[in-house]
Amino acid sequence: MSHPTRKGTSMAGYTHTKDEHLKRLRRIEGQIRGLHRMVDEDKYCIDILTQVSAATRALQGFSLVLLEEHLAGCVVDAAARGGPEADAKVREAAEAIARLVRS
């Protein structure tokens, strides 16, 4: 499904760091599998919560890097072109930041 503010976008802002992002996500995926294993093995609750906190921080760190790339690429490019697309990109970024702050 196409997003109205993504019209004309031929490449994601993170394309140049895609491999790095995928590597980071695989590590996070491993942390989640580790949590599953800890619960399955009836590990101590506090130890599980410590790992949940680490996985949460890893996801937040990933989100911040992706957001920074989006701002530096997609938003800056749209702002340089101006018009309604620029307004939409800024609004979209503000909404993404609000979601991150609430999470």
Buried (B, 14 or more C-beta within 10 A) or exposed (E): EEEEBEEEBEEBBBEEBEEEBEEBEEEBEEBBEBBEEBEEEEBEEEEBEEBBEBBEEBBEEBBEBBBEBBBEBBBEBBBEEEEEBBEBBBEBBEEBBEEEEEE
